């Protein structure tokens, strides 16, 4: 169409021609894109087929070498597994031999093994107050316990709540006798519990000697010194017969030993036990 005709063409007639030209342009692009995609797919198939043919030709040569590597790696893994299994078996056998030998010594009443067993048994106990216990054994079947008791000020309250007639609650002071009674019950019960744990640790034990002390300052010098409160000899039958209904103070006054309980329930200190020798005492906390 000559240029003059384009110039004279109304705008309404130009738009359909422009749309027709644009539609064909997009169609061409789409066809070109489809052609490029088809070519790329075909090339991908060709490369895949070529790689498959090359792998097929190389398989007879490559596979035997790869199989030998797999078999060697498998054999090495089996040998390593057998080596670790044998080491674990020997370690388990040695541990069992040591355990059986220790149990035999424990049954025979060996003091060193007995102390270790008692320390482990006592270590499992959980007390609401700080308590330390040293374990000694110088003869088969007998264990001595030296208990560092918590102080009365740290365990027994000095006051108690009392309900008045008007319904109010007031804190009142407790008598010294009441405090001493509770403290004596606490420390003798503690001794009984430790003796029970000691007997449970070894079937060869026939007697547990429990001695307990607290620390006090001298009035003039302020130096801390140990005040021993009791030394009790407990046999297995006595401890096994005790229950939650047993009064530990009454039991402490009944069994052989030394305890000085005054009328106001104060535990007067006694001389240290003859077997007490701190430098030689292994400790179990």
C-alpha positions in Angstrom: 0.0 0.0 0.0 1.6 3.3 -1.0 2.4 5.8 1.8 -0.3 8.1 0.6 -2.8 5.4 1.2 -1.5 4.8 4.7 -1.9 8.5 5.4 -5.4 8.5 4.2 -6.4 5.4 6.1 -8.7 6.1 9.0 -7.5 5.1 12.5 -10.4 2.7 12.8 -9.1 0.7 9.8 -5.5 0.8 11.0 -6.1 -1.0 14.3 -7.2 -4.4 12.9 -4.1 -4.5 10.7 -1.9 -3.7 13.7 -3.6 -6.4 15.8 -3.2 -8.9 13.0 0.5 -8.1 12.6 1.1 -8.4 16.4 -0.7 -11.7 16.6 1.5 -13.2 13.9 4.6 -11.9 15.6 3.8 -13.6 18.9 2.9 -16.8 17.0 6.3 -16.7 15.4 8.0 -16.3 18.7 6.1 -19.2 20.1 6.9 -21.5 17.2 10.5 -20.5 17.4 10.6 -21.3 21.2 8.9 -24.7 20.5 11.5 -25.4 17.9 14.3 -24.6 20.3 12.8 -26.7 23.0 12.4 -29.7 20.6 16.0 -29.4 19.5 17.3 -29.2 23.1 15.2 -32.3 24.0 16.5 -34.1 21.0 20.1 -33.2 21.8 19.5 -34.4 25.4 18.2 -37.7 24.2 21.2 -38.1 21.9 23.7 -37.4 24.7 21.9 -39.9 27.0 21.9 -42.6 24.3 25.6 -41.9 23.6 26.4 -42.1 27.4 24.5 -45.4 27.7 26.3 -46.9 24.7 29.7 -45.8 26.2 28.8 -47.3 29.6 27.7 -50.5 28.0 30.9 -50.9 26.1 33.0 -50.1 29.2 31.0 -52.3 31.6 33.0 -55.5 31.0 36.2 -53.7 31.9 35.0 -51.4 34.7 32.6 -53.6 36.6 35.2 -56.3 37.6 37.5 -53.7 39.0 34.6 -52.0 40.9 33.5 -55.4 42.2 36.9 -56.1 43.6 36.9 -52.8 45.4 33.5 -53.5 46.9 34.6 -57.0 48.0 37.9 -55.6 49.6 35.9 -52.8 51.4 33.4 -55.4 52.7 36.2 -57.7 53.9 37.9 -54.9 55.7 34.6 -53.8 57.4 34.0 -57.4 58.5 37.5 -57.7 60.0 37.0 -54.3 61.8 33.7 -55.5 63.2 35.2 -58.8 64.4 38.1 -56.9 66.0 35.7 -54.5 67.9 33.5 -57.4 68.9 36.4 -59.3 70.3 37.7 -56.3 72.2 34.3 -55.7 73.7 33.9 -59.4 74.6 37.3 -59.4 76.3 36.5 -56.1 78.1 33.2 -57.5 79.3 34.9 -60.7 80.5 37.5 -58.7 82.4 34.8 -56.5 84.0 32.8 -59.6 85.0 35.9 -61.2 86.5 36.7 -58.1 88.5 33.0 -57.8 89.6 32.9 -61.4 90.7 36.2 -61.1 92.5 35.0 -58.0 94.3 31.8 -59.7 95.3 33.7 -62.6 96.7 35.9 -60.3 98.7 32.7 -58.5 99.9 31.2 -61.8 101.0 34.4 -62.7 102.7 34.3 -59.4 104.6 37.4 -57.7 103.1 37.6 -54.3 104.9 38.7 -52.3 101.8 35.9 -53.7 99.6 33.4 -53.3 102.4 34.3 -49.7 102.9 33.8 -49.0 99.2 30.4 -50.7 99.2 29.3 -48.9 102.3 30.3 -45.5 100.9 28.3 -46.2 97.7 25.3 -47.2 99.7 25.4 -44.2 102.0 26.0 -41.9 99.0 22.6 -42.9 97.7 20.8 -41.5 100.7 19.3 -38.0 100.6 19.0 -36.0 103.8 17.4 -32.7 104.3 20.3 -31.5 106.4 24.0 -31.5 105.7 25.5 -34.6 107.1 28.9 -36.2 106.7 29.9 -39.7 107.5 33.3 -41.3 107.6 33.5 -45.1 107.2 36.1 -47.3 108.8 36.6 -51.1 108.9 39.6 -52.7 110.5 38.2 -56.3 110.9 35.9 -58.4 108.8 32.3 -58.1 109.5 32.5 -54.9 111.5 32.2 -51.3 110.3 32.5 -48.1 112.2 30.6 -44.9 111.2 31.6 -41.5 112.4 28.8 -39.0 111.8 29.3 -35.3 111.7 25.8 -34.2 112.8 24.0 -31.1 111.8 23.8 -28.5 114.5 20.7 -28.2 116.6 20.4 -24.5 115.7 20.2 -25.5 112.0 17.6 -28.2 112.3 15.3 -27.6 115.3 13.1 -24.5 115.3 13.2 -22.3 118.5 9.6 -21.1 118.0 6.3 -22.6 117.1 2.9 -21.3 116.0 0.1 -21.3 118.6 -3.6 -20.5 118.0 -5.0 -18.1 120.5 -8.6 -17.9 121.8 -9.5 -15.0 119.5 -8.5 -17.2 116.5 -5.2 -15.4 115.7 -1.9 -17.2 115.3 1.2 -16.1 117.3 4.8 -17.3 117.3 5.8 -18.5 120.7 9.2 -19.7 122.0 9.6 -23.5 122.5 11.1 -24.8 125.7 14.7 -26.0 125.6 13.4 -29.5 126.6 11.2 -29.7 123.6 14.1 -28.6 121.3 16.4 -31.2 122.9 13.8 -33.9 122.6 13.4 -33.3 118.8 17.1 -33.1 118.3 17.7 -36.4 120.1 15.0 -38.0 118.0 16.6 -36.6 114.8 20.2 -37.6 115.4 19.4 -41.1 116.7 17.1 -41.7 113.8 19.8 -40.6 111.5 22.2 -43.1 113.1 19.6 -45.9 112.6 19.1 -45.0 109.0 22.8 -45.0 108.2 23.2 -48.3 110.0 20.4 -49.7 107.8 22.1 -48.5 104.6 25.4 -50.0 105.9 24.0 -53.5 106.5 22.3 -53.4 103.1 25.6 -52.9 101.4 27.2 -56.1 102.5 25.8 -59.5 103.6 29.0 -60.2 105.6 28.5 -57.4 108.1 27.4 -58.5 111.5 27.9 -55.3 113.5 27.9 -51.6 112.8 29.2 -49.2 115.4 27.7 -45.7 115.0 29.3 -42.8 116.7 28.1 -39.2 116.2 29.5 -35.8 117.1 28.7 -32.2 116.8 30.9 -29.1 116.8 30.9 -26.5 119.5 33.0 -23.5 120.3 34.8 -23.1 123.6 33.3 -20.3 125.6 36.6 -18.5 126.3 38.7 -19.2 123.2 36.0 -19.7 120.5 37.9 -22.7 119.1 35.7 -25.4 117.5 35.9 -28.8 119.1 34.1 -32.0 118.5 31.5 -33.0 121.1 30.7 -36.7 120.8 27.1 -37.5 121.7 26.8 -41.2 121.5 28.4 -44.5 120.4 26.0 -47.3 119.6 26.7 -50.9 118.7 24.0 -52.3 116.3 23.7 -55.8 115.0 21.8 -56.8 111.9 18.8 -58.3 113.6 18.2 -55.2 115.7 18.4 -52.9 112.7 16.2 -55.2 110.5 13.6 -55.4 113.2 13.3 -51.6 113.4 10.4 -49.9 111.5 8.9 -46.5 111.0 7.1 -47.0 114.4 10.4 -47.5 116.2 11.5 -44.8 118.6 15.1 -44.3 117.8 15.9 -42.7 121.2 14.5 -45.7 123.1 16.4 -48.0 120.8 19.7 -46.0 121.4 19.2 -46.4 125.1 18.6 -50.1 124.8 21.5 -51.3 122.6 25.1 -51.7 123.8 27.1 -48.5 123.7 27.5 -45.1 125.3 24.9 -42.3 125.5 24.2 -39.8 128.2 20.7 -38.5 127.9 19.7 -36.1 130.6 16.2 -35.5 132.1 15.8 -32.5 129.9 16.7 -34.7 126.8 20.0 -33.0 126.4 22.7 -35.3 125.0 25.7 -34.7 127.1 29.0 -35.2 125.3 31.1 -38.3 125.9 34.7 -39.2 125.2 35.7 -40.0 121.6 35.5 -43.6 120.5 38.7 -45.6 121.0 38.7 -46.6 117.3 38.5 -43.0 116.1 41.6 -41.9 114.1 40.8 -39.2 111.6 43.9 -39.4 109.4 43.2 -43.1 108.6 39.5 -42.6 107.9 38.3 -42.6 104.3 35.3 -40.3 103.9 31.9 -40.9 102.4 29.8 -37.7 102.1 
